[in-house]
Amino acid sequence: MTRRKLVAGNWKMHGSLAQLAELDAIAAAARANPAVDVAICPPFTLIGAAAARGDLAIGAQDCHQNLKGAHTGCVSAEMLKESGARLVIVGHSERRTDQRETNEEVCAKARAVIAVGLIAIVCVGETEAERDAGQAVAVVEAQLQGSIPAGARAAELVVAYEPVWAIGTGRTPTAADVAAMHAAIRAKLGGLLGAEADGVRILYGGSVKPSNAAELMAVANVDGALVGGASLTAADFVPIIEAAASV
């Protein structure tokens, strides 16, 4: 089936009110390439101001699994929705590593995101040691098994494959490696979600930049990209949007 490409930028712990000016050119590129969905996920502090700038989809980088409670420093999916977010990244490798998030916690967060009507971007990916040991597919399949909410529908779920060893390093897997992993993810989703799996978009993430975006976007089952550093400026991010529109 035909799936719309999605290019989502993850600003991580970068950005300021002044930097939101970059969104104007990004939004213009989104309007010029209507076949591609475009989103930016800035820090929590910028979501409201970013959403108020116009029609560009704005997301968040995490949320708590509960809608409310005594969870100092945490933000619920409902709060994010009220701030103007339309999607939420959960299970990013940096949170799985730095905050020791488990598959069960990621799944609970994804359920919370979906429950309030937002789109969950569930991240999966292996470390370099796991890939070198020949365990990459098994690791990713286990993450999907534990992190994807039962009964999730394609309209409310996106999967982002980010090999941990490629994030921010400038290294990327070969096109053949990406194709093999995305095919394995599609097959695993089929076992988990049945017919809905065909509509779930699978993004590639990990040192995506203007120079390699077109090659990556042309790979089978790559339905877009989750972009880190290259999403911080329109000069780098717009060519990735255009690459997605060209395939």
Secondary structure, 3 states (H helix, E strand, C coil): CCCCEEEEEECCCCCCCHHHHHHHHHHHHHHHCCCEEEEEECCHHHHHHHHCCCCCEEEECCCECCCCCCCCCCCEHHHHHHHCCCEEEECCHHHHHHCCCCHHHHHHHHHHHHHCCCEEEEEECCCHHHHHCCCHHHHHHHHHHHHCCCCCCHHHEEEEECCHHHCCCCCCCCHHHHHHHHHHHHHHHHHHHHHHHHHCEEEEECCCCHHHHHHHHCCCCCCEEEECHHHCCHHHHHHHHHHHHHC
